[in-house]
Amino acid sequence: MPGIFGGVGCPPHLHEALRADFAAAYGASDAVSVAGGMLGGHAFGSQSALHVAPDGDRFAVDGEPSLYRSTLPPYRVRSDALELEPTCKGNVAVVSARSRTWHLATEWTGSFPLYYVVVDGGLLFSSRLRPLARIAGASLDLVGILEVLERYSTLAGRTHFEEIRRLLPGQILRYEPGSGRLSVRETSALWAGDRGEAGDGGDAVEQAWVALGDSVRRSLGGPGRHAVMMSGGWDSRTLLAAMLEQAGRDPLLAYTHGDLGSREIGLVERICGWAGVELHREPLGEAMYDLDALERGFERTENLMFPHWHRAGAVLAGLGLSSVSAGVYGEVLGGHYGPSMVVGGVRKMAAVAAALVGRSVGSRNGHQAARDFLLARRVARPWYLAPAAWAATADAAASLDADLEAALQRLERRGVVTGDELVEAFVTASTRRS
């Protein structure tokens, strides 16, 4: 698990504490002193997260393997404003050699977490949350914790700790050490802007297929075997087809987990048999809950909401696989992240039925309809949360809704037009995947 970290303007012992925390989790991390601060990172294998740009900028990367294979800057600077290249799939920290300003940038999907805090007259940042909390002495934010428990989301940049913020998808932070001035700029254009004429559907499909192929080719990363997470759904089928075209069948291994006698795994077996791709079937047994493995996973990723995915990583690493891909964003293209995902019971049935007959919340009063889907009517107290902690949280539903409203307004300011798109963009951008 890679990551980046650093800081400027803080007492040096805080920078060193951050570096030591990363070294404790990963065994080794690189760091350099630059522009009165420290920039560090941990990369895959023998690769490095730290680079020097041709103009002398120092930068660190955290994300998909393709980021580590190139020493070219995954960003450009226009009119003194930093922008990530479209092929950059991850986070970048940049220290300008000319202005000595610091920039933190997340690409539009926000798949990789990046946190920051202003403390002791300076800025600290990290891909991991707990090191910042320990160093800054941050207080727990119970509303932030409840948002993850209740919605699996980080809303409006709130985290588990009051003083620490998460950089949201497509945001770029600029920090000027001399003045202590901090600003955050939005760059994402996902779901935004004028759609124009639909044009020829075949052209759109061809463009999407070429773009998917380019993305898959970058992620494969050279020789070795590559795994694809397989289910019976269209997202993994589409990804498998793209990987077959880019790599051929011999380097591929399909991985599926669950009830090995289920109908879905039977379907996966038929798909892989037709494609001629080797399939690994993993039962969801007690090995998933091995405490040592869970502790290692949590220390590195700070998230064990899906232990079967951690198990998959351990199994595939043991088999010598060099990469693994999953079709998560295919669920977005397939409409899974729409209104039906955020409601339950009869309301879910109604949302699915409306989608099947072509009705949308994106027509009249679509933005209000989206809020009706998303706003919290109440927040149930989790049974595992101490009653004293719950009692100290004043009106949790109102706090959650305030953050949710701020998140929706951010999307609207970006130009998201319809209610359907507002729900889809909210769920995709807010759901905590890392």
C-alpha positions, 0 to 999 in steps of 0.5 A: 500500500503506497502513500505520501506525507510531508509538511512545511512550517511546523517544528522539525520534530513533527515532520520526523514523527510523521516520517517515523509513523510511516516507517513503522507501518511500511518498514521503509519510506523515502523523505527529503528536506525541501523548501523549509519542510519535508516531502516523503512517500512509500511506493510499490516494491523498489520504486520511488514515490519521490521525483524531481521535475525538469524545472527543479520542482520536487513532487511525490505521487500516490496512486495506481502503479502507472504513476510510479513507472514514469519520472515525468511530472503528472501535472502541468502549471498554467498561470501559476495554477497547478493542474493534474494530467488526465492520465494521473490516477492518484494524488500528487504533492508538489513543491515549487522550485520557483515560488516555494509554494506547496500544492496537494492535488487529488484527481477527479475520482478521489480514489486515494485518500489525502488528509491535511491539518494546519498545526503549530504554524504550518501544514502537515499532510498524509495519505493516512489519517491516524498519524496526523491525529496523533501528531496534532493531538486532534480531538475525535469528531463523532459526527464524522465517525457516524457519517462513515458508519451511517453512509459509508461516506466522508461528507464535505471534507469532514474526517474522524477528527475535528481538526483534520480535513480530507482533500475531496475529489478534484480539489487542489490545495495551495499553501504559501509558507511565508504568509500561511495562506491556504486555498483550495480550488475545484477542478473536476468537471465530472457530471458537469457542463453542457451535454450538447447533442447526443450524436452517434451512439456508435461513436460514443461506444468506440470512444469509451472502449478506446479510453478503457483500453488506454486505462487498462494498458497503463494499469497492467505495468509490464511483464508478469501475471495480472489479476482481475476481480470477477463477478457475474456483473457487467462491470467485471465482464467489460473489464475482463474483455478490455484486459483480454484485448490489451494483454491476452489470456495467458498473463491473466488470472480471474479471482472470485470469492464467495459461496463456491456453490452459488449461481453467480460463481457458476456464472463466473466459471462459465465466463472464464471458461469461454474466455480461456482464463484461469480462475481462482475461487476463494471461499469466504471462510475464517481466514478472512478474519485472521487477527494478525492479517486484519491488524496489518491491513488496518495499520496500512489502509485504516479501513477494514470495511471489506475484509474479503478484499484484503484477503484477496490482496494477500492471496494474490500477492502470495501467488506472485501476481504483479497487479490486480484490477477491479471494475468498480467504476463500471458500476457507475457506468451501469447505473448502480450508483443512482437513486436506487442505491441510496434508499431501501425497502419500498422506496428502492423498489419504486426507484428501480421501477422508475429507472426501468420505465425511463423516468428520472428524478432529473426532470422537474424539481430534480435537485429537490427530488435528489435531496429527498433521496439523500437527506437523513430523516433520522440517524440510528444509534449503532449498538456498538457505540458507547451511550455516553459518546452518543449522548454527547452528539447533539442532533446527529441527523441535523449535523449529517444533513448540513454536511450533506447539503454542503456536499450537494451545493459543491456539486451544483456549483460545479455545474451538475445539472439533473437530479439523477446526476446529482445523486450519482455524483454524490454517491460516487464522490463521497463513498469511502473506498480507501 
